[in-house]
Amino acid sequence: MDKKTEEFYIRLREELNNTSDWPCEYLYKFIVPTSPKKIEEVENAFDNIGAVIKTKQSKNAKYTGISINVMMESPEHVIEKYIEVSSVEGIISL
């Protein structure tokens, strides 16, 4: 993990600690190139943890937005999921 990414996660952890009481629901938003395999990779990262997953294709169907609402135990768990899905090629986290 590069220094810039590491600094981002440190700031995110601080912000999550300051703005939420844990455990709490967290909303992840991702954009991936439209591909059943890539969408499935993201969905599988949240499988069996009670996540509510919604997908929506862009107007030209080139990209798919994925919203995932899930109960998370702590900021560390939130960041672990971001790191886990970061391996999906072309993913953008919002």
Summary of the structure (lengths in Angstrom):
residues: 94
radius of gyration: 13.6
end to end distance: 18.7
largest distance: 39.1
contacts: 242
relative contact order: 0.25
helix: 40%
strand: 30%
